[in-house]
Amino acid sequence: MSPRPLVPEYIERMQPYVPGKPIEETEREYGITNVIKLASNENPLGPSPLAVKAIEAGLSKLHLYPDGSSFYLVRALAEHLKVQPNEVFVGSGSNEIIELLIRTFMHPGDEALLSAGSFQMYKVALNSHGRPWVEVPMQAGYRYDLEAMAKKLTPKTRLVFLANPDNPTSTAFSRAELEAFLGKVSEDTLVVLDEAYFEYVDWPEYPNGIDYYREMPNVVVLRTFSKIYGLAGVRLGYGVMQPKMVEYLNRTKMPFNLTSDAQAAGIAALKDVEHVRSTQQATWRGLRYLETELRKLSLPVPRSHANFVFVDLGRPNGPVYEQLLKRGVIVRPVSLSGWPNAVRITAGLQGQNERAVAALKEVLG
């Protein structure tokens, strides 16, 4: 008899998520200093100062377990979003909520529906639970093809993941496109609107997911504190959905899934309107600069609705990525998302943006 495999077949074949390269590792590896990281869509202005003060105020209580229900954070979010507290679920980043949605609501034989080229973590999470998916190619302009996705809906489709704006392409779909798609979805198929970058959108046709979940109980809206609030290091995300779904997620989550620091920081960051405004303005300036300069290099760059640009290099991204590292510029190759010729560049401070463009000009000759 052959020995039992150490792991199930779906774990054996899965590709792990590879995070952006840290600054310290790059400096050690290449023997350089003054490295800039424009790879992970972090806030170049740093965290909300109010959030930092809230964390500092709670340091003397680190020996105590956090509030397992995140009572005050949930109520602060509900007030901020004009929803009910029992419609809010908080998690350790939106990634945890993606995992929980798959674990909690997908039955054996169910499938997920994805757009090819979108956020890699959807596949990583599905594969880690042994759940299959169907993916549909994007349309021209690196955009979701919701019409084609609607044609792939079947009775097996349990979860649909829609990133709007999308990561890594930075594109978005309109209110009309979303409503046409939702009109073709059965009530027992859950549509997950992943809006991690919604605060950066400056487009009248953009649909706010909060406008849909009450009329369509199968809609789930995911958002995060990692981007606009600059709290990527404390891992904090949230979802808005029907109360019954929140109840089930609270059954399947781990106890104390949010640290005390994360809860305090989230409550404080929601009050920091000035930090959000400053981040938006700096990001929009950086995006327009990057788009303009990169197009001068004859590189196709879609207009970004997020806090980064998607750059199709027209050549394998690996050698370009390595040459940029040698110049102290970390960007994000997005091969594992299905784009072997593209990189993602976060909008940083203006000096960082200028340095990234100059380095790319050198590398591309």
PyMOL commands that set and color helices and strands:
alter all, ss='L'
color gray80, all
select helices_A, chain A and resi 9-13+23-30+49-57+59-61+71-81+85-87+93-105+120-128+146-151+175-182+198-200+209-211+232-234+243-252+260-270+273-296+317-326+335-337+350-364
alter helices_A, ss='H'
color red, helices_A
select strands_A, chain A and resi 36-37+88-91+111-115+133-136+157-163+190-194+219-224+237-240+308-312+329-330+332-333+342-346
alter strands_A, ss='S'
color yellow, strands_A
deselect
rebuild
show_as cartoon
